[in-house]
Amino acid sequence: MLLDAHHHLWYDLDEGGKTRHYFPARQRWHICMRWAYTGLPPYNKDPKSLYERQLLRMSDYEGKYTIAGMDHWKINAATLFPVDYDYNFGQAAEISWEEKHQHASQLGAKYKGRILPYVQIDPRRTNSLELVKRAFEEYKNFFALKLVPGAGFYPWDPMCYPLYEYCLNNDIPVAICVEGLNTSYRKGRFCDPIHVGDMHTEFPDLKVIMLHTGFMFTHWFEQCICAAVDVNTWAEMDTWFTGAGFGQGAGMKSLRPNMYTNEEGLIRMLAFAKSTCGAHKIMWGTDSSHGPSYAAPKDGVDHQGWTAPAKWIQSLPERGAKYGYDFTKEDADLIVGGTAAHVLKIKEDPSRKVPEKYGWKYRYPSPNWSGR
């Protein structure tokens, strides 16, 4: 089974010649600035030339590019992550939170079993708990809750606790972004995966997915993998495989572990993950999206094809052996789909079900409390 555990779907809406944008204006401009000025000089790109057409290359309101890509690459299912960055950039997007999630729900119903939407919310939103309840109970077709602490909050902040309690009570996984972006896109100190562990001590029965596994920092990767030793924690890997495009358009080559320029380093990381928490705790994602410029056969974040990382993972038994590491076909099958299918209850593995619970939440105040 192939299941992309980290996939987006974005769009702008053209309504009678007027465009309503999915991203806040500052986010759109940030993307344009990064496109123009990342990499080696001379800086001869004009960010203004991209601004108005920035999302057209990957706009997929109907989901047709996403589904066509899945059909082409024989992908069974892909998650769908809406984006709520309004508080991150201090501006409201022109497409509201409710519209984004109603639309994601509709696509989940239209392509049932293939598109698996998540709810994303900034917990600082007014009535964030009620909005989350509405998404899961009224809109429906959602499989997990996603939080992005880098927008400006710690995952252990008590304002998040009502969301965790709701998910815990309804057996909903919480996916937490722990991507190491110390840039103007996010506030890096909030992304450190060590803070997820602080939260999990309060909610040990909560199912937690560590998104990105700490990319770009190898020590954050190790933190995520060690956290995944816990029975209710999993690690999702995406840009580690491609090296975030490994600087193709920037005149640079990444020396970080990746499948193109440092295969041995990446295999060593995966061997560390397998020996520490097990392949049944690792899932593959792309952190990609699809649209007119990201369509089969040359789609994916690096235009090498949507399943390029998955195919590389499936060849791990042979590739690993070259460097003295042991991987099985079962390991590869878990990473490319089996792990995510189990966690999201698409295809659960009875052998991995945990019949008992820790049975508590909120350790404070508790020093004099008697019982479990």
C-alpha positions in Angstrom: 0.0 0.0 0.0 1.2 3.5 -0.8 -0.1 6.3 1.4 1.4 9.8 1.3 1.2 10.9 5.0 1.9 14.5 4.3 0.2 16.1 1.4 -1.4 19.5 0.7 -4.1 20.8 -1.5 -4.3 24.6 -2.1 -6.2 26.9 -4.4 -7.2 30.5 -5.2 -10.8 31.2 -6.2 -11.6 33.4 -9.3 -15.0 34.9 -8.8 -16.1 37.1 -11.6 -12.7 38.4 -12.3 -11.8 39.0 -8.7 -9.5 36.5 -7.0 -9.8 35.4 -3.4 -6.5 34.0 -2.1 -5.9 30.9 0.0 -2.8 32.3 1.7 -2.6 35.7 3.6 -1.0 38.4 1.5 2.2 38.4 3.6 2.6 34.6 3.2 2.2 35.0 -0.6 4.9 37.7 -0.6 7.2 35.7 1.7 7.0 32.8 -0.8 7.9 35.2 -3.7 10.8 36.7 -1.8 12.2 33.2 -1.0 11.8 32.2 -4.6 13.7 35.2 -5.8 16.5 35.5 -3.3 17.3 32.0 -2.1 20.6 30.6 -3.2 23.6 32.1 -4.9 23.7 35.7 -6.4 23.3 37.4 -8.7 19.7 38.0 -7.6 18.1 38.6 -11.0 14.6 37.3 -10.3 11.8 39.8 -9.6 9.5 38.6 -6.7 6.8 40.9 -8.0 6.6 38.8 -11.3 5.5 35.8 -9.3 3.2 37.5 -6.8 -0.1 37.5 -8.7 0.4 34.0 -10.2 2.1 32.5 -7.2 -0.5 29.8 -6.4 -1.7 29.2 -10.0 1.1 26.6 -10.5 -0.3 24.4 -7.7 -4.0 25.3 -7.5 -6.2 22.2 -7.4 -9.7 23.2 -6.1 -11.4 20.1 -7.7 -8.6 17.7 -6.7 -8.2 16.6 -10.3 -4.5 17.0 -10.4 -4.1 15.2 -7.1 -6.3 12.3 -8.2 -4.7 12.1 -11.6 -1.3 11.9 -10.0 -2.4 9.2 -7.6 -3.8 7.2 -10.5 -0.6 7.7 -12.5 1.7 6.6 -9.7 -0.7 4.0 -8.3 -0.9 5.7 -4.9 -3.7 4.3 -2.8 -4.3 7.3 -0.6 -3.0 10.7 0.4 -3.6 13.0 3.3 -4.9 16.5 2.7 -3.7 19.2 5.0 -5.5 22.6 5.0 -3.4 25.6 6.0 -4.2 28.0 8.8 -1.4 30.6 8.9 -3.5 33.7 9.5 -2.1 34.2 13.1 1.4 33.3 11.9 1.5 36.2 9.4 -0.8 38.5 11.3 -3.4 38.7 8.5 -6.6 36.9 7.6 -6.6 34.9 4.4 -9.4 35.8 1.9 -10.7 32.3 2.1 -11.9 31.6 5.6 -11.0 28.8 8.0 -14.6 27.4 7.7 -14.5 27.5 3.9 -11.2 25.7 3.7 -12.4 22.9 6.0 -15.8 22.6 4.4 -14.0 22.2 1.1 -11.5 19.6 2.5 -14.5 17.7 3.9 -16.2 17.7 0.5 -13.1 16.4 -1.3 -12.8 13.7 1.4 -16.4 12.6 0.6 -16.0 12.9 -3.1 -12.8 10.8 -3.1 -13.6 8.6 -0.1 -10.7 6.4 1.0 -8.3 8.2 -1.3 -8.1 11.7 0.0 -7.8 11.8 3.8 -8.3 15.3 5.1 -6.9 16.7 8.4 -8.1 19.6 10.4 -5.5 22.3 11.0 -6.2 25.1 13.4 -4.2 27.7 15.4 -5.4 27.2 19.0 -5.3 31.0 19.5 -8.4 31.3 17.2 -11.5 32.4 19.1 -13.6 29.3 19.9 -10.9 27.0 18.5 -12.4 24.0 20.3 -15.8 24.7 18.8 -14.4 25.0 15.3 -12.6 21.7 15.7 -15.7 20.0 16.9 -17.7 21.4 14.0 -15.1 20.1 11.5 -15.1 16.6 12.9 -18.8 16.3 13.8 -20.6 18.5 11.2 -18.3 18.6 8.2 -16.9 15.1 8.8 -14.5 13.0 6.8 -11.4 14.2 8.8 -8.8 11.8 10.1 -6.5 13.8 12.4 -5.9 17.2 13.9 -2.8 19.2 12.8 -1.0 21.9 14.9 1.9 24.1 13.8 3.6 25.4 16.9 6.0 27.4 14.8 3.2 29.9 14.2 3.9 31.1 17.7 2.9 28.8 20.5 4.3 25.8 22.4 2.5 22.5 22.2 2.5 22.3 26.0 0.6 25.6 26.3 -2.6 24.9 28.3 -4.6 26.7 25.7 -4.0 23.6 23.5 -5.3 21.2 26.2 -9.0 21.4 25.3 -8.1 20.3 21.8 -6.0 17.5 23.0 -8.7 16.4 25.4 -11.3 16.3 22.6 -9.0 14.3 20.4 -8.1 11.9 23.2 -11.8 11.3 24.0 -12.6 10.6 20.4 -9.5 8.6 19.4 -8.2 11.3 17.0 -4.5 11.5 16.3 -2.8 14.9 16.7 -0.1 15.6 14.1 2.4 18.3 15.3 4.7 20.1 12.9 8.3 20.0 14.2 10.1 21.3 11.1 13.4 23.1 11.8 12.7 26.4 10.1 14.6 29.2 11.8 13.5 31.7 9.2 11.0 34.5 8.8 8.4 31.9 7.9 8.0 30.5 11.4 9.3 31.1 14.9 11.9 28.4 15.3 12.0 28.0 19.1 8.4 26.8 19.1 9.2 24.0 16.6 11.7 22.1 18.8 10.4 18.5 19.2 11.5 18.5 22.9 8.4 20.6 23.6 6.1 17.8 22.3 7.4 15.5 24.9 6.4 18.0 27.6 2.9 17.9 26.3 2.8 14.2 26.0 3.5 13.7 29.7 0.1 15.4 30.3 -1.7 13.3 27.7 0.2 10.0 27.5 -2.7 8.2 25.8 -3.0 10.8 23.0 -1.8 9.5 19.6 0.8 11.9 18.3 2.5 12.1 14.9 5.7 14.1 14.6 5.6 15.8 11.2 8.8 16.3 9.2 10.9 14.5 11.9 12.8 17.6 12.6 14.1 18.5 9.2 16.5 20.3 8.7 18.3 19.4 12.0 19.8 15.9 12.5 19.7 16.3 16.3 15.9 17.1 16.0 15.5 14.0 13.9 17.1 11.9 16.7 14.7 13.6 19.2 11.7 12.6 17.1 12.9 9.1 16.7 13.6 8.7 20.4 10.1 10.1 21.1 8.6 7.5 18.8 9.8 4.8 21.2 6.6 5.7 23.1 3.7 3.5 22.2 1.5 6.4 21.2 4.0 8.4 19.1 4.9 8.1 15.4 7.4 9.9 13.1 6.6 11.1 9.6 9.5 11.7 7.2 9.3 13.8 4.1 11.9 16.3 3.0 14.7 14.2 4.5 14.4 12.0 1.4 14.7 14.7 -1.2 16.8 17.2 0.7 14.2 19.9 0.0 15.1 19.9 -3.7 18.8 19.8 -2.7 19.3 23.4 -4.0 18.8 22.5 -7.7 17.6 26.0 -8.6 19.9 27.7 -6.2 23.3 26.7 -7.5 24.0 24.6 -4.4 24.1 21.0 -3.5 22.8 19.7 -0.1 25.2 17.7 2.0 22.4 16.8 4.4 21.4 13.1 4.3 19.1 12.7 1.2 18.6 10.1 -1.5 20.3 12.1 -4.2 23.6 13.4 -2.9 24.1 11.6 0.5 22.4 8.2 0.3 24.6 6.6 2.9 23.8 9.3 5.4 20.1 8.9 4.9 20.3 5.1 5.1 22.2 5.4 8.3 19.5 7.7 9.7 16.8 5.1 8.8 18.8 2.3 10.3 19.0 4.4 13.5 15.2 4.9 13.3 14.6 1.1 12.8 16.9 0.1 15.6 15.5 2.7 18.0 11.7 2.7 17.5 11.0 0.2 14.7 9.9 0.6 11.1 6.3 0.3 12.4 6.7 3.8 13.9 7.9 5.5 10.7 5.7 6.8 7.8 6.5 8.4 4.5 5.1 11.8 3.3 6.1 14.3 0.6 4.9 17.7 2.0 4.0 18.4 -1.7 0.9 19.6 -3.5 -0.4 19.3 -7.1 -1.6 21.6 -9.8 -0.9 22.7 -13.4 2.9 22.8 -12.8 3.0 19.8 -10.5 1.3 17.1 -12.6 2.3 13.6 -13.6 4.7 12.3 -14.8 7.1 15.1 -13.6 5.5 16.1 -10.3 6.6 16.0 -6.7 8.6 18.6 -4.8 11.7 18.0 -6.9 9.9 17.2 -10.2 11.3 13.6 -10.0 7.8 12.1 -9.7 5.5 11.8 -6.8 6.6 8.3 -5.7 10.4 8.9 -6.2 11.0 8.7 -2.4 8.6 5.8 -2.0 10.4 3.8 -4.7 13.7 4.6 -3.1 12.3 3.3 0.3 11.0 0.1 -1.4 14.6 -0.6 -2.6 16.0 -0.3 1.0 16.8 -4.0 1.3 19.2 -3.8 -1.6 20.4 -0.2 -0.9 21.0 -0.8 2.8 23.0 -4.0 2.2 25.5 -2.0 0.2 26.4 -0.1 3.4 26.0 -2.9 5.8 22.5 -2.2 7.1 19.7 -4.7 7.2 16.2 -3.7 6.0 13.4 -6.1 5.0 10.6 -5.7 2.5 8.2 -5.6 5.5 10.2 -2.6 6.9 9.8 -0.8 3.5 6.1 -1.6 3.2 5.4 -0.2 6.7 7.2 3.1 5.9 5.5 3.7 2.5 2.0 3.1 3.8 1.4 0.4 6.4 2.3 2.6 9.4 0.1 5.5 8.3 -2.8 3.2 7.3 -2.8 1.7 10.8 -2.6 5.0 12.7 -5.3 6.6 10.6 -7.4 3.5 10.9 -7.5 2.9 7.1 -6.2 -0.6 7.5 -5.4 -1.4 11.1 -3.0 -4.1 12.1 -4.5 -6.2 15.0 -1.0 -7.1 16.2 -0.2 -3.4 16.9 -3.4 -2.5 18.8 -2.7 -1.5 22.3 -5.5 -2.8 24.6 -4.5 -1.0 27.8 -4.2 2.7 28.5 -2.1 4.8 30.9 -5.4 6.1 32.1 -4.6 9.6 33.2 -4.3 13.2 32.0 -3.2 16.4 33.6 -0.4 15.7 36.1 -1.0 19.0 37.8 -2.2 19.3 40.5 -1.7 15.7 41.5 1.0 15.1 44.1 -1.5 14.0 46.8 -3.9 12.3 44.5 -4.4 8.6 45.2 -5.1 6.0 42.5 -3.8 5.4 39.0 
